[in-house]
Amino acid sequence: IFSLASCGNSTSISTPTPKPIITPSPQVHDMPIYRNSFEGITDLAASGITSSNANIRITTENVDFASGNQTLEVYGTLPGAQWSFIQADFSMEKLISEDTLDLSDKTIGYSDFIPNDSPIEGGLGITLIKGNKAVSLGGGLVMPPGEMQSKGIWQNHELDVAEVYKNGSWAYTDLTDEEARDVIKYCETIVIAGGRSTE
């Protein structure tokens, strides 16, 4: 944040000139580090965690060492059609009380567990949303080279969004490069989803 000021002396007497009207820029808010182990959450929707096509709940039945005492469980029936998926949505407005979050200089780290009998293939993917625009960052059905999702065990992932932003190396979007970077810089919703690549 920059604060600009102007000061000086004037020894001559002259007709005063109108002072320009300065409109302050909106204050930039950011969150350098945010950690959520789902501790203390009793109302998912009020905390900004929802799903449009699955059930979600807080559970203590299957907990990773990094999760504290609770985890978020996303469950339901995955449709049989190719490319069908289930997801969890994280609203920045409700989760961190900001309209948007700048992810252009951040890494998203998360742990996940996919049961052995799940039809989800390839792991979980992350998509960022701003309004009606979306950028898929990777994971899920488009895992980074050399990374595979093992089922039946907890796995830890780190997605270097800063590198994706810098190189334009997102997995998929139908936006221009400028629009895609705008979504990453002013993200309103983070979507974590898993699906199938075969019918």
Salt bridges, closest charged atoms under 4 A:
ASP30 OD1 - LYS106 NZ 3.02
GLU61 OE1 - ARG57 NH2 3.69
GLU73 OE2 - ARG57 NE 2.75
GLU98 OE2 - HIS29 ND1 3.88
ASP102 OD2 - LYS185 NZ 3.05
ASP105 OD1 - LYS106 NZ 2.88
ASP112 OD2 - HIS157 NE2 3.03
GLU147 OE2 - HIS157 ND1 2.86
GLU179 OE2 - LYS133 NZ 3.69
ASP182 OD2 - LYS130 NZ 2.56
